[in-house]
């Protein structure tokens, strides 16, 4: 039998939260730039996505991207 997941299990690690917090501060100050084009980021959603992406690269516990999850489940 597979272990039942507890509702108290964290989806995101504290390190991931810190990365997102740092990125949101940058976005508010207007210093956050997108990685590919180097343009200034103005969207909160985009800023959060950048923070989660950085956290993933750093090895923090973050769920997979939605697009990646959909692809794997449809097979």
mmCIF file of the N, C-alpha and C atoms, coordinates in Angstrom:
data_MODEL
# 
_entry.id   MODEL 
# 
loop_
_atom_site.group_PDB 
_atom_site.id 
_atom_site.type_symbol 
_atom_site.label_atom_id 
_atom_site.label_alt_id 
_atom_site.label_comp_id 
_atom_site.label_asym_id 
_atom_site.label_entity_id 
_atom_site.label_seq_id 
_atom_site.pdbx_PDB_ins_code 
_atom_site.Cartn_x 
_atom_site.Cartn_y 
_atom_site.Cartn_z 
_atom_site.occupancy 
_atom_site.B_iso_or_equiv 
_atom_site.pdbx_formal_charge 
_atom_site.auth_seq_id 
_atom_site.auth_comp_id 
_atom_site.auth_asym_id 
_atom_site.auth_atom_id 
_atom_site.pdbx_PDB_model_num 
ATOM 1   N N  . UNK A 1 1  ? 0.834  -1.195 0.000   1.00 0.00 ? 1  UNK A N  1 
ATOM 2   C CA . UNK A 1 1  ? 0.000  0.000  0.000   1.00 0.00 ? 1  UNK A CA 1 
ATOM 3   C C  . UNK A 1 1  ? 0.872  1.250  0.000   1.00 0.00 ? 1  UNK A C  1 
ATOM 4   N N  . UNK A 1 2  ? 0.462  2.226  -0.746  1.00 0.00 ? 2  UNK A N  1 
ATOM 5   C CA . UNK A 1 2  ? 1.197  3.483  -0.801  1.00 0.00 ? 2  UNK A CA 1 
ATOM 6   C C  . UNK A 1 2  ? 0.902  4.307  0.449   1.00 0.00 ? 2  UNK A C  1 
ATOM 7   N N  . UNK A 1 3  ? 1.886  5.051  0.889   1.00 0.00 ? 3  UNK A N  1 
ATOM 8   C CA . UNK A 1 3  ? 1.702  5.881  2.071   1.00 0.00 ? 3  UNK A CA 1 
ATOM 9   C C  . UNK A 1 3  ? 0.726  7.010  1.756   1.00 0.00 ? 3  UNK A C  1 
ATOM 10  N N  . UNK A 1 4  ? -0.224 7.214  2.657   1.00 0.00 ? 4  UNK A N  1 
ATOM 11  C CA . UNK A 1 4  ? -1.220 8.262  2.445   1.00 0.00 ? 4  UNK A CA 1 
ATOM 12  C C  . UNK A 1 4  ? -0.591 9.619  2.749   1.00 0.00 ? 4  UNK A C  1 
ATOM 13  N N  . UNK A 1 5  ? -0.797 10.576 1.872   1.00 0.00 ? 5  UNK A N  1 
ATOM 14  C CA . UNK A 1 5  ? -0.214 11.907 2.046   1.00 0.00 ? 5  UNK A CA 1 
ATOM 15  C C  . UNK A 1 5  ? -1.002 12.676 3.089   1.00 0.00 ? 5  UNK A C  1 
ATOM 16  N N  . UNK A 1 6  ? -0.264 13.239 4.047   1.00 0.00 ? 6  UNK A N  1 
ATOM 17  C CA . UNK A 1 6  ? -0.901 14.042 5.083   1.00 0.00 ? 6  UNK A CA 1 
ATOM 18  C C  . UNK A 1 6  ? -1.207 15.433 4.536   1.00 0.00 ? 6  UNK A C  1 
ATOM 19  N N  . UNK A 1 7  ? -2.273 16.038 5.027   1.00 0.00 ? 7  UNK A N  1 
ATOM 20  C CA . UNK A 1 7  ? -2.622 17.381 4.577   1.00 0.00 ? 7  UNK A CA 1 
ATOM 21  C C  . UNK A 1 7  ? -1.630 18.415 5.094   1.00 0.00 ? 7  UNK A C  1 
ATOM 22  N N  . UNK A 1 8  ? -0.861 18.054 6.144   1.00 0.00 ? 8  UNK A N  1 
ATOM 23  C CA . UNK A 1 8  ? 0.099  18.996 6.716   1.00 0.00 ? 8  UNK A CA 1 
ATOM 24  C C  . UNK A 1 8  ? 1.429  18.996 5.971   1.00 0.00 ? 8  UNK A C  1 
ATOM 25  N N  . UNK A 1 9  ? 1.618  18.061 5.021   1.00 0.00 ? 9  UNK A N  1 
ATOM 26  C CA . UNK A 1 9  ? 2.858  18.047 4.246   1.00 0.00 ? 9  UNK A CA 1 
ATOM 27  C C  . UNK A 1 9  ? 2.973  19.326 3.440   1.00 0.00 ? 9  UNK A C  1 
ATOM 28  N N  . UNK A 1 10 ? 4.172  19.913 3.464   1.00 0.00 ? 10 UNK A N  1 
ATOM 29  C CA . UNK A 1 10 ? 4.385  21.168 2.744   1.00 0.00 ? 10 UNK A CA 1 
ATOM 30  C C  . UNK A 1 10 ? 4.535  20.917 1.255   1.00 0.00 ? 10 UNK A C  1 
ATOM 31  N N  . UNK A 1 11 ? 3.897  21.748 0.445   1.00 0.00 ? 11 UNK A N  1 
ATOM 32  C CA . UNK A 1 11 ? 4.085  21.673 -1.008  1.00 0.00 ? 11 UNK A CA 1 
ATOM 33  C C  . UNK A 1 11 ? 5.371  22.395 -1.378  1.00 0.00 ? 11 UNK A C  1 
ATOM 34  N N  . UNK A 1 12 ? 5.605  23.535 -0.740  1.00 0.00 ? 12 UNK A N  1 
ATOM 35  C CA . UNK A 1 12 ? 6.773  24.361 -1.026  1.00 0.00 ? 12 UNK A CA 1 
ATOM 36  C C  . UNK A 1 12 ? 7.658  24.426 0.208   1.00 0.00 ? 12 UNK A C  1 
ATOM 37  N N  . UNK A 1 13 ? 8.963  24.328 0.014   1.00 0.00 ? 13 UNK A N  1 
ATOM 38  C CA . UNK A 1 13 ? 9.896  24.398 1.132   1.00 0.00 ? 13 UNK A CA 1 
ATOM 39  C C  . UNK A 1 13 ? 10.063 25.853 1.573   1.00 0.00 ? 13 UNK A C  1 
ATOM 40  N N  . UNK A 1 14 ? 10.548 26.069 2.800   1.00 0.00 ? 14 UNK A N  1 
ATOM 41  C CA . UNK A 1 14 ? 10.798 27.442 3.257   1.00 0.00 ? 14 UNK A CA 1 
ATOM 42  C C  . UNK A 1 14 ? 11.807 28.181 2.365   1.00 0.00 ? 14 UNK A C  1 
ATOM 43  N N  . UNK A 1 15 ? 12.778 27.448 1.805   1.00 0.00 ? 15 UNK A N  1 
ATOM 44  C CA . UNK A 1 15 ? 13.763 28.071 0.913   1.00 0.00 ? 15 UNK A CA 1 
ATOM 45  C C  . UNK A 1 15 ? 13.065 28.649 -0.327  1.00 0.00 ? 15 UNK A C  1 
ATOM 46  N N  . UNK A 1 16 ? 12.069 27.909 -0.831  1.00 0.00 ? 16 UNK A N  1 
ATOM 47  C CA . UNK A 1 16 ? 11.324 28.378 -2.001  1.00 0.00 ? 16 UNK A CA 1 
ATOM 48  C C  . UNK A 1 16 ? 10.576 29.664 -1.661  1.00 0.00 ? 16 UNK A C  1 
ATOM 49  N N  . UNK A 1 17 ? 10.009 29.719 -0.480  1.00 0.00 ? 17 UNK A N  1 
ATOM 50  C CA . UNK A 1 17 ? 9.301  30.916 -0.031  1.00 0.00 ? 17 UNK A CA 1 
ATOM 51  C C  . UNK A 1 17 ? 10.223 32.118 0.050   1.00 0.00 ? 17 UNK A C  1 
ATOM 52  N N  . UNK A 1 18 ? 11.443 31.882 0.511   1.00 0.00 ? 18 UNK A N  1 
ATOM 53  C CA . UNK A 1 18 ? 12.415 32.975 0.618   1.00 0.00 ? 18 UNK A CA 1 
ATOM 54  C C  . UNK A 1 18 ? 12.814 33.497 -0.756  1.00 0.00 ? 18 UNK A C  1 
ATOM 55  N N  . UNK A 1 19 ? 12.969 32.583 -1.721  1.00 0.00 ? 19 UNK A N  1 
ATOM 56  C CA . UNK A 1 19 ? 13.319 32.992 -3.088  1.00 0.00 ? 19 UNK A CA 1 
ATOM 57  C C  . UNK A 1 19 ? 12.208 33.858 -3.674  1.00 0.00 ? 19 UNK A C  1 
ATOM 58  N N  . UNK A 1 20 ? 10.960 33.412 -3.498  1.00 0.00 ? 20 UNK A N  1 
ATOM 59  C CA . UNK A 1 20 ? 9.820  34.156 -4.044  1.00 0.00 ? 20 UNK A CA 1 
ATOM 60  C C  . UNK A 1 20 ? 9.725  35.524 -3.358  1.00 0.00 ? 20 UNK A C  1 
ATOM 61  N N  . UNK A 1 21 ? 9.964  35.537 -2.045  1.00 0.00 ? 21 UNK A N  1 
ATOM 62  C CA . UNK A 1 21 ? 9.914  36.793 -1.284  1.00 0.00 ? 21 UNK A CA 1 
ATOM 63  C C  . UNK A 1 21 ? 10.942 37.792 -1.819  1.00 0.00 ? 21 UNK A C  1 
ATOM 64  N N  . UNK A 1 22 ? 12.148 37.313 -2.094  1.00 0.00 ? 22 UNK A N  1 
ATOM 65  C CA . UNK A 1 22 ? 13.229 38.157 -2.606  1.00 0.00 ? 22 UNK A CA 1 
ATOM 66  C C  . UNK A 1 22 ? 12.851 38.725 -3.984  1.00 0.00 ? 22 UNK A C  1 
ATOM 67  N N  . UNK A 1 23 ? 12.312 37.860 -4.832  1.00 0.00 ? 23 UNK A N  1 
ATOM 68  C CA . UNK A 1 23 ? 11.935 38.265 -6.188  1.00 0.00 ? 23 UNK A CA 1 
ATOM 69  C C  . UNK A 1 23 ? 10.783 39.275 -6.149  1.00 0.00 ? 23 UNK A C  1 
ATOM 70  N N  . UNK A 1 24 ? 9.835  39.082 -5.252  1.00 0.00 ? 24 UNK A N  1 
ATOM 71  C CA . UNK A 1 24 ? 8.702  40.009 -5.150  1.00 0.00 ? 24 UNK A CA 1 
ATOM 72  C C  . UNK A 1 24 ? 9.179  41.395 -4.719  1.00 0.00 ? 24 UNK A C  1 
ATOM 73  N N  . UNK A 1 25 ? 10.170 41.432 -3.827  1.00 0.00 ? 25 UNK A N  1 
ATOM 74  C CA . UNK A 1 25 ? 10.731 42.722 -3.406  1.00 0.00 ? 25 UNK A CA 1 
ATOM 75  C C  . UNK A 1 25 ? 11.372 43.431 -4.602  1.00 0.00 ? 25 UNK A C  1 
ATOM 76  N N  . UNK A 1 26 ? 12.110 42.653 -5.391  1.00 0.00 ? 26 UNK A N  1 
ATOM 77  C CA . UNK A 1 26 ? 12.745 43.223 -6.590  1.00 0.00 ? 26 UNK A CA 1 
ATOM 78  C C  . UNK A 1 26 ? 11.684 43.766 -7.554  1.00 0.00 ? 26 UNK A C  1 
ATOM 79  N N  . UNK A 1 27 ? 10.598 43.011 -7.704  1.00 0.00 ? 27 UNK A N  1 
ATOM 80  C CA . UNK A 1 27 ? 9.534  43.412 -8.621  1.00 0.00 ? 27 UNK A CA 1 
ATOM 81  C C  . UNK A 1 27 ? 8.900  44.723 -8.153  1.00 0.00 ? 27 UNK A C  1 
ATOM 82  N N  . UNK A 1 28 ? 8.688  44.857 -6.845  1.00 0.00 ? 28 UNK A N  1 
ATOM 83  C CA . UNK A 1 28 ? 8.087  46.079 -6.303  1.00 0.00 ? 28 UNK A CA 1 
ATOM 84  C C  . UNK A 1 28 ? 8.998  47.283 -6.512  1.00 0.00 ? 28 UNK A C  1 
ATOM 85  N N  . UNK A 1 29 ? 10.319 47.058 -6.382  1.00 0.00 ? 29 UNK A N  1 
ATOM 86  C CA . UNK A 1 29 ? 11.278 48.151 -6.579  1.00 0.00 ? 29 UNK A CA 1 
ATOM 87  C C  . UNK A 1 29 ? 11.463 48.487 -8.055  1.00 0.00 ? 29 UNK A C  1 
ATOM 88  N N  . UNK A 1 30 ? 11.070 47.536 -8.926  1.00 0.00 ? 30 UNK A N  1 
ATOM 89  C CA . UNK A 1 30 ? 11.216 47.759 -10.356 1.00 0.00 ? 30 UNK A CA 1 
ATOM 90  C C  . UNK A 1 30 ? 12.574 47.348 -10.892 1.00 0.00 ? 30 UNK A C  1 
ATOM 91  N N  . UNK A 1 31 ? 13.281 46.476 -10.131 1.00 0.00 ? 31 UNK A N  1 
ATOM 92  C CA . UNK A 1 31 ? 14.616 46.045 -10.567 1.00 0.00 ? 31 UNK A CA 1 
ATOM 93  C C  . UNK A 1 31 ? 14.621 44.619 -11.111 1.00 0.00 ? 31 UNK A C  1 
ATOM 94  N N  . UNK A 1 32 ? 13.469 43.943 -11.080 1.00 0.00 ? 32 UNK A N  1 
ATOM 95  C CA . UNK A 1 32 ? 13.406 42.556 -11.560 1.00 0.00 ? 32 UNK A CA 1 
ATOM 96  C C  . UNK A 1 32 ? 13.319 42.536 -13.081 1.00 0.00 ? 32 UNK A C  1 
ATOM 97  N N  . UNK A 1 33 ? 14.219 41.773 -13.680 1.00 0.00 ? 33 UNK A N  1 
ATOM 98  C CA . UNK A 1 33 ? 14.235 41.649 -15.138 1.00 0.00 ? 33 UNK A CA 1 
ATOM 99  C C  . UNK A 1 33 ? 14.033 40.189 -15.520 1.00 0.00 ? 33 UNK A C  1 
ATOM 100 N N  . UNK A 1 34 ? 13.393 39.973 -16.668 1.00 0.00 ? 34 UNK A N  1 
ATOM 101 C CA . UNK A 1 34 ? 13.178 38.607 -17.127 1.00 0.00 ? 34 UNK A CA 1 
ATOM 102 C C  . UNK A 1 34 ? 14.506 38.052 -17.636 1.00 0.00 ? 34 UNK A C  1 
ATOM 103 N N  . UNK A 1 35 ? 14.670 36.749 -17.552 1.00 0.00 ? 35 UNK A N  1 
ATOM 104 C CA . UNK A 1 35 ? 15.943 36.126 -17.885 1.00 0.00 ? 35 UNK A CA 1 
ATOM 105 C C  . UNK A 1 35 ? 16.273 36.164 -19.356 1.00 0.00 ? 35 UNK A C  1 
ATOM 106 N N  . UNK A 1 36 ? 15.304 35.918 -20.205 1.00 0.00 ? 36 UNK A N  1 
ATOM 107 C CA . UNK A 1 36 ? 15.588 35.770 -21.626 1.00 0.00 ? 36 UNK A CA 1 
ATOM 108 C C  . UNK A 1 36 ? 15.738 37.121 -22.330 1.00 0.00 ? 36 UNK A C  1 
ATOM 109 N N  . UNK A 1 37 ? 14.726 37.986 -22.191 1.00 0.00 ? 37 UNK A N  1 
ATOM 110 C CA . UNK A 1 37 ? 14.758 39.244 -22.932 1.00 0.00 ? 37 UNK A CA 1 
ATOM 111 C C  . UNK A 1 37 ? 15.421 40.372 -22.149 1.00 0.00 ? 37 UNK A C  1 
ATOM 112 N N  . UNK A 1 38 ? 15.471 40.247 -20.829 1.00 0.00 ? 38 UNK A N  1 
ATOM 113 C CA . UNK A 1 38 ? 16.061 41.304 -20.010 1.00 0.00 ? 38 UNK A CA 1 
ATOM 114 C C  . UNK A 1 38 ? 15.125 42.475 -19.784 1.00 0.00 ? 38 UNK A C  1 
ATOM 115 N N  . UNK A 1 39 ? 13.837 42.316 -20.172 1.00 0.00 ? 39 UNK A N  1 
ATOM 116 C CA . UNK A 1 39 ? 12.858 43.387 -19.962 1.00 0.00 ? 39 UNK A CA 1 
ATOM 117 C C  . UNK A 1 39 ? 12.426 43.424 -18.503 1.00 0.00 ? 39 UNK A C  1 
ATOM 118 N N  . UNK A 1 40 ? 11.945 44.590 -18.083 1.00 0.00 ? 40 UNK A N  1 
ATOM 119 C CA . UNK A 1 40 ? 11.474 44.750 -16.715 1.00 0.00 ? 40 UNK A CA 1 
ATOM 120 C C  . UNK A 1 40 ? 10.174 43.962 -16.527 1.00 0.00 ? 40 UNK A C  1 
ATOM 121 N N  . UNK A 1 41 ? 10.072 43.246 -15.415 1.00 0.00 ? 41 UNK A N  1 
ATOM 122 C CA . UNK A 1 41 ? 8.881  42.439 -15.120 1.00 0.00 ? 41 UNK A CA 1 
ATOM 123 C C  . UNK A 1 41 ? 7.880  43.318 -14.398 1.00 0.00 ? 41 UNK A C  1 
ATOM 124 N N  . UNK A 1 42 ? 6.627  43.335 -14.875 1.00 0.00 ? 42 UNK A N  1 
ATOM 125 C CA . UNK A 1 42 ? 5.596  44.170 -14.252 1.00 0.00 ? 42 UNK A CA 1 
ATOM 126 C C  . UNK A 1 42 ? 4.468  43.334 -13.661 1.00 0.00 ? 42 UNK A C  1 
ATOM 127 N N  . UNK A 1 43 ? 4.408  42.061 -13.982 1.00 0.00 ? 43 UNK A N  1 
ATOM 128 C CA . UNK A 1 43 ? 3.314  41.204 -13.533 1.00 0.00 ? 43 UNK A CA 1 
ATOM 129 C C  . UNK A 1 43 ? 3.707  40.439 -12.266 1.00 0.00 ? 43 UNK A C  1 
ATOM 130 N N  . UNK A 1 44 ? 2.789  40.427 -11.287 1.00 0.00 ? 44 UNK A N  1 
ATOM 131 C CA . UNK A 1 44 ? 3.031  39.680 -10.040 1.00 0.00 ? 44 UNK A CA 1 
ATOM 132 C C  . UNK A 1 44 ? 3.164  38.181 -10.333 1.00 0.00 ? 44 UNK A C  1 
ATOM 133 N N  . UNK A 1 45 ? 2.291  37.671 -11.208 1.00 0.00 ? 45 UNK A N  1 
ATOM 134 C CA . UNK A 1 45 ? 2.320  36.238 -11.539 1.00 0.00 ? 45 UNK A CA 1 
ATOM 135 C C  . UNK A 1 45 ? 3.653  35.855 -12.165 1.00 0.00 ? 45 UNK A C  1 
ATOM 136 N N  . UNK A 1 46 ? 4.146  36.722 -13.037 1.00 0.00 ? 46 UNK A N  1 
ATOM 137 C CA . UNK A 1 46 ? 5.416  36.459 -13.695 1.00 0.00 ? 46 UNK A CA 1 
ATOM 138 C C  . UNK A 1 46 ? 6.550  36.479 -12.678 1.00 0.00 ? 46 UNK A C  1 
ATOM 139 N N  . UNK A 1 47 ? 6.475  37.400 -11.713 1.00 0.00 ? 47 UNK A N  1 
ATOM 140 C CA . UNK A 1 47 ? 7.501  37.496 -10.682 1.00 0.00 ? 47 UNK A CA 1 
ATOM 141 C C  . UNK A 1 47 ? 7.522  36.226 -9.825  1.00 0.00 ? 47 UNK A C  1 
ATOM 142 N N  . UNK A 1 48 ? 6.354  35.731 -9.460  1.00 0.00 ? 48 UNK A N  1 
ATOM 143 C CA . UNK A 1 48 ? 6.265  34.503 -8.658  1.00 0.00 ? 48 UNK A CA 1 
ATOM 144 C C  . UNK A 1 48 ? 6.825  33.332 -9.444  1.00 0.00 ? 48 UNK A C  1 
ATOM 145 N N  . UNK A 1 49 ? 6.506  33.270 -10.737 1.00 0.00 ? 49 UNK A N  1 
ATOM 146 C CA . UNK A 1 49 ? 7.015  32.190 -11.583 1.00 0.00 ? 49 UNK A CA 1 
ATOM 147 C C  . UNK A 1 49 ? 8.540  32.219 -11.654 1.00 0.00 ? 49 UNK A C  1 
ATOM 148 N N  . UNK A 1 50 ? 9.115  33.407 -11.714 1.00 0.00 ? 50 UNK A N  1 
ATOM 149 C CA . UNK A 1 50 ? 10.569 33.534 -11.747 1.00 0.00 ? 50 UNK A CA 1 
ATOM 150 C C  . UNK A 1 50 ? 11.161 33.051 -10.428 1.00 0.00 ? 50 UNK A C  1 
ATOM 151 N N  . UNK A 1 51 ? 10.534 33.424 -9.305  1.00 0.00 ? 51 UNK A N  1 
ATOM 152 C CA . UNK A 1 51 ? 11.002 32.993 -7.988  1.00 0.00 ? 51 UNK A CA 1 
ATOM 153 C C  . UNK A 1 51 ? 10.958 31.489 -7.829  1.00 0.00 ? 51 UNK A C  1 
ATOM 154 N N  . UNK A 1 52 ? 9.878  30.856 -8.278  1.00 0.00 ? 52 UNK A N  1 
ATOM 155 C CA . UNK A 1 52 ? 9.755  29.404 -8.179  1.00 0.00 ? 52 UNK A CA 1 
ATOM 156 C C  . UNK A 1 52 ? 10.758 28.707 -9.088  1.00 0.00 ? 52 UNK A C  1 
ATOM 157 N N  . UNK A 1 53 ? 10.993 29.295 -10.250 1.00 0.00 ? 53 UNK A N  1 
ATOM 158 C CA . UNK A 1 53 ? 11.966 28.735 -11.177 1.00 0.00 ? 53 UNK A CA 1 
ATOM 159 C C  . UNK A 1 53 ? 13.372 28.768 -10.567 1.00 0.00 ? 53 UNK A C  1 
ATOM 160 N N  . UNK A 1 54 ? 13.719 29.900 -9.925  1.00 0.00 ? 54 UNK A N  1 
ATOM 161 C CA . UNK A 1 54 ? 15.018 30.015 -9.262  1.00 0.00 ? 54 UNK A CA 1 
ATOM 162 C C  . UNK A 1 54 ? 15.134 29.003 -8.128  1.00 0.00 ? 54 UNK A C  1 
ATOM 163 N N  . UNK A 1 55 ? 14.036 28.811 -7.389  1.00 0.00 ? 55 UNK A N  1 
ATOM 164 C CA . UNK A 1 55 ? 14.036 27.856 -6.284  1.00 0.00 ? 55 UNK A CA 1 
ATOM 165 C C  . UNK A 1 55 ? 14.243 26.435 -6.802  1.00 0.00 ? 55 UNK A C  1 
ATOM 166 N N  . UNK A 1 56 ? 13.599 26.095 -7.931  1.00 0.00 ? 56 UNK A N  1 
ATOM 167 C CA . UNK A 1 56 ? 13.776 24.773 -8.541  1.00 0.00 ? 56 UNK A CA 1 
ATOM 168 C C  . UNK A 1 56 ? 15.241 24.538 -8.899  1.00 0.00 ? 56 UNK A C  1 
ATOM 169 N N  . UNK A 1 57 ? 15.859 25.566 -9.528  1.00 0.00 ? 57 UNK A N  1 
ATOM 170 C CA . UNK A 1 57 ? 17.262 25.449 -9.928  1.00 0.00 ? 57 UNK A CA 1 
ATOM 171 C C  . UNK A 1 57 ? 18.174 25.276 -8.726  1.00 0.00 ? 57 UNK A C  1 
ATOM 172 N N  . UNK A 1 58 ? 17.802 25.889 -7.592  1.00 0.00 ? 58 UNK A N  1 
ATOM 173 C CA . UNK A 1 58 ? 18.603 25.790 -6.369  1.00 0.00 ? 58 UNK A CA 1 
ATOM 174 C C  . UNK A 1 58 ? 18.368 24.463 -5.646  1.00 0.00 ? 58 UNK A C  1 
ATOM 175 N N  . UNK A 1 59 ? 17.382 23.677 -6.124  1.00 0.00 ? 59 UNK A N  1 
ATOM 176 C CA . UNK A 1 59 ? 17.125 22.363 -5.528  1.00 0.00 ? 59 UNK A CA 1 
ATOM 177 C C  . UNK A 1 59 ? 16.124 22.370 -4.393  1.00 0.00 ? 59 UNK A C  1 
ATOM 178 N N  . UNK A 1 60 ? 15.368 23.460 -4.238  1.00 0.00 ? 60 UNK A N  1 
ATOM 179 C CA . UNK A 1 60 ? 14.355 23.536 -3.186  1.00 0.00 ? 60 UNK A CA 1 
ATOM 180 C C  . UNK A 1 60 ? 13.139 22.700 -3.576  1.00 0.00 ? 60 UNK A C  1 
ATOM 181 N N  . UNK A 1 61 ? 12.348 22.330 -2.562  1.00 0.00 ? 61 UNK A N  1 
ATOM 182 C CA . UNK A 1 61 ? 11.158 21.515 -2.817  1.00 0.00 ? 61 UNK A CA 1 
ATOM 183 C C  . UNK A 1 61 ? 10.044 22.403 -3.381  1.00 0.00 ? 61 UNK A C  1 
ATOM 184 N N  . UNK A 1 62 ? 9.767  22.202 -4.664  1.00 0.00 ? 62 UNK A N  1 
ATOM 185 C CA . UNK A 1 62 ? 8.741  22.967 -5.380  1.00 0.00 ? 62 UNK A CA 1 
ATOM 186 C C  . UNK A 1 62 ? 8.024  21.991 -6.297  1.00 0.00 ? 62 UNK A C  1 
ATOM 187 N N  . UNK A 1 63 ? 6.678  22.019 -6.361  1.00 0.00 ? 63 UNK A N  1 
ATOM 188 C CA . UNK A 1 63 ? 5.977  21.125 -7.297  1.00 0.00 ? 63 UNK A CA 1 
ATOM 189 C C  . UNK A 1 63 ? 6.381  21.409 -8.741  1.00 0.00 ? 63 UNK A C  1 
ATOM 190 N N  . UNK A 1 64 ? 6.194  20.419 -9.609  1.00 0.00 ? 64 UNK A N  1 
ATOM 191 C CA . UNK A 1 64 ? 6.526  20.581 -11.025 1.00 0.00 ? 64 UNK A CA 1 
ATOM 192 C C  . UNK A 1 64 ? 5.673  21.667 -11.649 1.00 0.00 ? 64 UNK A C  1 
ATOM 193 N N  . UNK A 1 65 ? 6.147  22.173 -12.781 1.00 0.00 ? 65 UNK A N  1 
ATOM 194 C CA . UNK A 1 65 ? 5.378  23.168 -13.520 1.00 0.00 ? 65 UNK A CA 1 
ATOM 195 C C  . UNK A 1 65 ? 4.065  22.547 -13.962 1.00 0.00 ? 65 UNK A C  1 
ATOM 196 N N  . UNK A 1 66 ? 3.027  23.364 -14.094 1.00 0.00 ? 66 UNK A N  1 
ATOM 197 C CA . UNK A 1 66 ? 1.709  22.869 -14.521 1.00 0.00 ? 66 UNK A CA 1 
ATOM 198 C C  . UNK A 1 66 ? 1.793  22.224 -15.902 1.00 0.00 ? 66 UNK A C  1 
ATOM 199 N N  . UNK A 1 67 ? 2.496  22.857 -16.831 1.00 0.00 ? 67 UNK A N  1 
ATOM 200 C CA . UNK A 1 67 ? 2.572  22.333 -18.193 1.00 0.00 ? 67 UNK A CA 1 
ATOM 201 C C  . UNK A 1 67 ? 3.266  20.969 -18.207 1.00 0.00 ? 67 UNK A C  1 
ATOM 202 N N  . UNK A 1 68 ? 4.308  20.817 -17.399 1.00 0.00 ? 68 UNK A N  1 
ATOM 203 C CA . UNK A 1 68 ? 5.029  19.551 -17.341 1.00 0.00 ? 68 UNK A CA 1 
ATOM 204 C C  . UNK A 1 68 ? 4.160  18.464 -16.712 1.00 0.00 ? 68 UNK A C  1 
ATOM 205 N N  . UNK A 1 69 ? 3.379  18.847 -15.714 1.00 0.00 ? 69 UNK A N  1 
ATOM 206 C CA . UNK A 1 69 ? 2.507  17.880 -15.040 1.00 0.00 ? 69 UNK A CA 1 
ATOM 207 C C  . UNK A 1 69 ? 1.411  17.386 -15.971 1.00 0.00 ? 69 UNK A C  1 
ATOM 208 N N  . UNK A 1 70 ? 0.864  18.291 -16.796 1.00 0.00 ? 70 UNK A N  1 
ATOM 209 C CA . UNK A 1 70 ? -0.203 17.897 -17.724 1.00 0.00 ? 70 UNK A CA 1 
ATOM 210 C C  . UNK A 1 70 ? 0.330  16.918 -18.773 1.00 0.00 ? 70 UNK A C  1 
ATOM 211 N N  . UNK A 1 71 ? 1.524  17.181 -19.276 1.00 0.00 ? 71 UNK A N  1 
ATOM 212 C CA . UNK A 1 71 ? 2.095  16.322 -20.309 1.00 0.00 ? 71 UNK A CA 1 
ATOM 213 C C  . UNK A 1 71 ? 2.303  14.902 -19.799 1.00 0.00 ? 71 UNK A C  1 
ATOM 214 N N  . UNK A 1 72 ? 2.833  14.780 -18.584 1.00 0.00 ? 72 UNK A N  1 
ATOM 215 C CA . UNK A 1 72 ? 3.139  13.459 -18.056 1.00 0.00 ? 72 UNK A CA 1 
ATOM 216 C C  . UNK A 1 72 ? 1.882  12.668 -17.718 1.00 0.00 ? 72 UNK A C  1 
ATOM 217 N N  . UNK A 1 73 ? 0.817  13.364 -17.275 1.00 0.00 ? 73 UNK A N  1 
ATOM 218 C CA . UNK A 1 73 ? -0.400 12.657 -16.886 1.00 0.00 ? 73 UNK A CA 1 
ATOM 219 C C  . UNK A 1 73 ? -1.240 12.233 -18.085 1.00 0.00 ? 73 UNK A C  1 
ATOM 220 N N  . UNK A 1 74 ? -1.053 12.894 -19.224 1.00 0.00 ? 74 UNK A N  1 
ATOM 221 C CA . UNK A 1 74 ? -1.875 12.570 -20.378 1.00 0.00 ? 74 UNK A CA 1 
ATOM 222 C C  . UNK A 1 74 ? -1.378 11.335 -21.117 1.00 0.00 ? 74 UNK A C  1 
ATOM 223 N N  . UNK A 1 75 ? -0.166 10.902 -20.796 1.00 0.00 ? 75 UNK A N  1 
ATOM 224 C CA . UNK A 1 75 ? 0.392  9.734  -21.496 1.00 0.00 ? 75 UNK A CA 1 
ATOM 225 C C  . UNK A 1 75 ? -0.131 8.431  -20.969 1.00 0.00 ? 75 UNK A C  1 
# 
